[in-house]
């Protein structure tokens, strides 16, 4: 039987590992050595569960969408991560990681962000725990996610615009890693997705697995079964997807469908469809599928969605694609925009552009009438209103 979770060496099949500069060896080794002991301790579990319940507002609802169910002639549920405090799934991870940082005696927090949701979630927990917070964000994303930038500043974070590369998520991550190299002793880097050197992909997956844990309980109540026929999520780095599928990975009866950002089309040269276009390479301390040219130079990704605009993919998802455990489709900008407008008008829910890719991928799957489908609505669309208005007048 294939193991879809991380092995003792930090790999998911052929992907993963920790490819890091010597200066970070102590930081990463310390985290590798301590993270499981911390998150399996009773004190961590108690604090984490209490904050998820009373601060984040979990469990997030599992909502049967009348509109989507009628459209696809099956039962389509939305896992409403958009209703969490700060508006996305990102807070599940930042709450857990700030508790880990405290356990390890760290006093300074750094983070990278693309769409800004992870930056806001990190700034939020730093305000809660009264810790210094520095968020690196590509200048392109600073401009298209201005409201989230103001939120971070209001929460007390220092937002550092990054002007290298195409000034998006990849470049913000580069700068965060440089900062970590300069402050290895007192700083914890809260990575926002299932990327980076081991143990981050596993750590983030475990913290986000509260999503699939809740789906099991909620489906039992609503459908008298704890497993759906399909799980659907968008993937950039892949944290909301990892959390959605975590407790179902070994259940082959549950089909996994992932939506990556096709941008202006896979063959357009402006895409972030890493699984479709990538080859094995190393980025940000991790061996994974990576968009690169013949010389191994990173191809700059593009997506209308800031949170999916990344040239790599979490190693857990690279392995799921390689082993055919997950089916991955590229969803282009226009398809995602249309899915967002449709959900807004028919359900009164404005989704984040990232989540809109997951909604749009439903058009690419043939469902049976008896199917139960769970789509993770990873975030709300407040941050994307400027983009929505730019493409459509109401």
N, C-alpha and C positions, 0 to 999 in steps of 0.2 A: 504494500500500500504506500502511495506517495505521501510524504510528509510536507504539508503546505505551510507549516509554521517554521520559525527559525531554528537552526540546529545549534549545537554548542559552540561552533566556530563563528556564529553570526551570519550564516548563509541560508538563503532560501533557494535550494537547488544550486544553480550556477551563479546566483546573484546575491549581493550583500557585502559583508566584510567590513573592515575598517582600514581605509587607505588614507593615512593622516600624516602630517608633518611631525617630526620628532618632538617639537615644542608642545604639541597637544597630547602626546602619548599619556602623560600622567593624568590629565583631565578625563580622557576617554576611558582609560583603564580603571580609574576610580569609579566612574559611573557604571562600567561593565560589572565591576566587582560588587557594587552596592545596590543597584536598582531593584533587583528581584527581592533581596532581603527586605528592603524598605517597603515595596508595594505589597508584599505578602505579610507584613507585620500588622498586628491588630490595631495599633495606634494610627497607622496610615489609613487602613480601611475605614476605621471609625470616622476620622476627619474627612476623608474623601467622600464617603457616602453622605455625611451630614451636609457638606458644602454642595454636592450635586443636588441634594433634595431641597435644602432651604435657601441656597444662594442662586444656583443655576435654574432651579424650577423643574427638575426631573421627577418622575419620568416624563419625557416628551410624548405628546399624544400620537397614537396610530389612528389616522383618520381615513375612513372609507370615502374615496372621492366619487361622488355620483357622476360627475361629468366624465372623468377618465374611465370609469367602469362601463358606462354606456358606450363611449367611443370605441373601446377595445373589446367589448362584449365579454368581459371577465371581471373579477373583483380586483380593483387597484387601490391599494392603501398607500397613503403618504405618511412616512415617519417624519414628524414635524420638528426637525432640529432647528428650524427657523424660529421656533417659539422659545428657545433657550435665552437666558440672559445674555446680552450682547448680540443676539441675532443669528448665531450659527452653531455648528458642532464644535468649533474651535475651543470654546470655553471648557469642554470636558478635559481636554489635554492640558490646558494651561493651569487649571486648578490642581491637577495631579502633579504636574512638573514643579509648580512653586512649592508644594509640600515636600517634594523630593529635595529641592534646593535647600529648604530649611533644615531638613534632616542631615544634609551634608555640610551645613555650616556656611553656605554661600550667601553673600550679601548684595550682590549686583547681578541683574538679569539683563541679557541681551536677546533679541529676537530679530527674525527677518519677516517681511510680510509682502504679499503681492496685492490681493484684493483689499487688504487692510483689516479683514476680520480677525486674523490671528494676531495682528498688532494690537487691535482694540482689546481682544481677549487677554493678551499678555499685560497690557497697560492696566487693565481692570484688576487682575489678581495682584499686580504689584501695588496698586493703590490699596487694595484690601489688606495686604500683608506689610504695607509701608516699606517697600524695597525699591531701590533705584532701578530705573527701566530705560534702556536705550533700544530703539526700534530702527532697523535699517530697511529702507524702502526705495525702490527704483524711482527716479525722477518722473518717468512716464506714468507710473502708478500713483505717485503723489498728486499728479495733476488730474488723473481720471477718478481718483478716490478721495477727493478733497474733504468730504464730510468725515470720513474715517480718520483722516489726518488730524482734523480739528478735535475729534473725540479723544484721540490718543494724547494730544497736547493738554486738553482739559483734564484728563486723568493723571497728568503729571509726568508723562513720558517725554523723553527727548527723541524726536523723529529726525533721522539723518537721511536726507535725499542722496541717492547714489547716482552718479553721472557716467559710470563706465558701461561698456557694452551697449545693449539696447535699453538699458535703464529700467529693467523689470526684475522679476523675482530671482532669476539666476544671479544677477549682479548684486542684489541685496544680500543674498546668501553668502556670496564671496566676501563681502565687506564684513558681515557678522563673524565669519570664520577668522578674518584678519584681526578683528577686535579680540576674539577669544584667545588667539595666539599671543596678544599683547597683555592680557589680563587672565592668565590661566589659574591663578590661585583662588581669587575671591568671586569669580564669575561663573554663573551657570547659563548655558545657551539653551533657551527653550525653542527647539526646532518645532515648527508647526505642522509638519507632515511626516509621512512614513519614508523619509529620505535621510541622507546623512550616514555617518559611520555607525556600525553596530555599537551600542544597543538601541540607537534612536528608532529605527523602523519597528523593532519589537516593542519598545517602551510606549511609543505613540499608539501602536495597534492595541496594546493591552488597555491603555487608558480610554481609548475610543470604543472598546468592545462593550461598554455599557449600552451602546445602541442595539447590538444584536441580542444582548442579554434581555433587554426590555421587549424587543420584538417577539422573542419566544413566549414570554409571559402574556403579552397583549394579544397575540394570535390565538393562544389557548383560550383566552376569554371570549374572543370574537368569532373564532372559526372552529373551536374544539380541536385544534391541532397546533403544534408549536413550530411547524416549518411551512414556509410558503413554497410555491412552485418556482418562483423567480425572485431574485433580489437584484435591484437595479440601483446603480449609483454613478456619479461622475468621478473621473480620475484626472488629477493634475499630478500632485505628489502622491495623493491617494489616501489621506487619513479618514475621510468620511466613509469611503468605500471599505477600507480595512475594518473600521468599526462595525459596519453593516453586515459584513460577511464572516467576521471572526469566529463566532460560535457555530457556523454552518459549514466551515471549510471541509470537514470530513464527511459531510452528508451529501453524497453525490446526487441524491434525488432533487436537491435544491440547485437550480441553474443560476449562475452568476452572469449578469450582463453589465458591462462597464462602458461608459461613454467618455471618450476623450475628445479634446478640442480639435476639430478639423480646420478651424480658421476659415480661410477663403477657399478651402478645398485641398485635399491631400497632395495634388500635383501642382498646386499654385505657387509653391515656394513660400507661402505665408500660412503656416500651419503649426499646431503643437501636438500632432498625432504621433506621439513618441513610440507607441507600441507598433503602429503601422509602419513608421518611417525609420525607427531607431535601429542601431546596431550596438552590440555589447561594448561598453566603455566605462570609464570611471569619472564620476562627477561628485563633488562635495563629499569625498571620503567613502564613496559607495560604488560598487560594481553593479551596473544595471544597464538597461536599454537606454540609448542616448542618441539624440539627433546630431549627426556629425558628418563632415565631408570626407573625401577620400584620404585627406591628410590627418584625419582624426580631430580636426578643429570643430568646436561646437557650432552647429547651425542655429542661428537665432530663431527662437520660436515666435509664433504670433497666434493670439486668440483675442476675440472681442472681450473675453472674460479674463480679468487680471489674475484670478486664482488658478487658472488652468494653463497659464502662459509660462510653461517650464519645459526645458529640453530633455529632461529625464523623467523617470517614473520610480515610484517606490519599488524596491526589489521584491517585495511580496507579490506585487502585481505583475512584474516582469516574469516571475516564476509561474504565476497562475495562467498567464497568456501562453508561455512556452509549453506548459503541460496540458493546455487546452481545458483547464478547470474553469476558466472564465472566457466568455466570448466578448470581444472588444470591438466596438464600432466607433468610427469617427463621425462626429456631429459638427456640421459647419455653422458659421455665425448666423446665417439666415434661418436655419432650422431651429436653433436655440432661441432666437428672438421670437419667432412665431409661437413656439411652445410656451414661452413666458407670457406673451400677450393673451394666448388662449386660456391659460390657467387663470390669469387675472380676471378676465371677463366672465369666465364660466364658474369659477369657484370663489372669487373674491380673495385670492391669495396671490400676492406679488412675489415671485421667487427670485432668488439671486441668479445672476447669469450662469454661474457654475451649475446650480441645480437645474436650470432650464435645459442644459445639455442632457441630463438624465431623463427629463420629461420627453425630450425630442426623440431619444433613442427608442422609445416605445413603438414608434412608427416602423422600426426596422425589424421587429420581432413578430412572429405569428403565434398568437395566443389561442388556447382552447377555452371554451365557455366555462369549463370547470376550474380554470387556473386561478390561483391566488397570487397576486403580484405585490411586492412591497418596494416602493421607490423612496429612497432617502432624499428628502427635501432639505439639503444641507444648510441652506441659509436663506435669509429674507432679502428682498430686492431693494431696500431703501438706498443702499450704497450705489446701486446701478441706475437710479432714476434718470440721471443726466444722459447716460448712454441710451436708455430706452426712449427718452424724448428726442434724442438726436436722430433716431431712425424712424420714429413714427409720431405724427402729431395727433393729439386727441381732442 
